[in-house]
Structure formats: C-alpha cells, structure tokens
Amino acid sequence: MLGRVELALALAPPDAGVPMHELNTAGTVVHCGRPAGYLQDRLTVLREVALFARAQARAVIWH
C-alpha cells in the first residue's frame, strides 16, 4: 500500500479541485465540489496509515 500511495503522490498532478454546481436559479446545490488539494491531502493521510502499520508490523486491509 505504501508504495502505491507514494507512487500516486509522485505522479498525480496538483488537484485543482472541482467547483460547486447548482441545479437551478433558486440555488439548489447538486454537487458540493471538492477543494483544491483534496487528493494530495487524502493520499498524505493514507501514507501516514501505511507508515504506522509498517512500524507496528500490521497489515492494512482495504475493503
């Protein structure tokens, strides 16, 4: 897992985010978007999980 996360961090372009989209003029939101950098933030957290698991000699199980 650690190798794959580090590869993704190395290869993924900076996440520009996704703007919020509205359905109609009344302002009904259908997609809340994603802030810039979200992908890198999540990958960094996954890297921390993998490093902790390795230090504790534990497996990471992904469902």
C-alpha positions as CSV (number, residue, x, y, z in Angstrom):
1,M,0.0,0.0,0.0
2,L,2.8,2.4,0.9
3,G,4.4,2.0,-2.5
4,R,1.2,2.7,-4.3
5,V,0.4,5.7,-2.3
6,E,3.8,7.2,-2.7
7,L,3.6,6.5,-6.4
8,A,0.3,8.3,-6.6
9,L,1.7,11.2,-4.7
10,A,4.7,11.4,-7.1
11,L,2.7,11.1,-10.3
12,A,-0.6,12.9,-9.5
13,P,-0.8,16.4,-10.8
14,P,-1.8,19.1,-8.2
15,D,-5.5,18.7,-7.5
16,A,-7.2,21.9,-8.7
17,G,-10.5,20.8,-7.1
18,V,-14.0,20.8,-8.5
19,P,-16.3,23.8,-8.4
20,M,-19.7,23.6,-6.8
21,H,-22.6,23.2,-9.3
22,E,-26.1,24.5,-8.9
23,L,-29.3,22.9,-10.3
24,N,-31.5,25.9,-10.7
25,T,-31.8,29.7,-10.1
26,A,-33.2,29.1,-6.7
27,G,-29.7,27.8,-5.7
28,T,-30.4,24.2,-5.2
29,V,-27.0,22.5,-4.9
30,V,-26.5,19.2,-6.6
31,H,-22.7,18.8,-6.2
32,C,-20.8,20.5,-3.4
33,G,-17.5,20.3,-5.2
34,R,-14.1,19.4,-3.8
35,P,-11.5,21.9,-2.5
36,A,-8.1,22.3,-4.2
37,G,-5.5,19.9,-2.9
38,Y,-8.0,17.4,-1.6
39,L,-6.5,14.4,-3.4
40,Q,-3.0,15.2,-2.1
41,D,-4.4,15.6,1.5
42,R,-6.2,12.2,1.3
43,L,-3.1,10.5,-0.1
44,T,-1.0,12.0,2.7
45,V,-3.3,10.6,5.3
46,L,-3.2,7.1,3.6
47,R,0.6,7.4,3.6
48,E,0.5,8.0,7.4
49,V,-1.7,5.0,7.9
50,A,0.7,2.8,5.9
51,L,3.7,4.1,7.7
52,F,2.0,3.5,11.1
53,A,1.0,0.0,10.1
54,R,4.5,-0.8,8.9
55,A,6.0,0.5,12.2
56,Q,3.6,-1.7,14.1
57,A,4.1,-4.8,11.9
58,R,0.4,-4.7,11.0
59,A,-1.4,-5.3,7.7
60,V,-3.7,-2.8,6.1
61,I,-6.9,-4.3,4.8
62,W,-8.8,-2.4,2.2
63,H,-12.5,-3.2,1.5
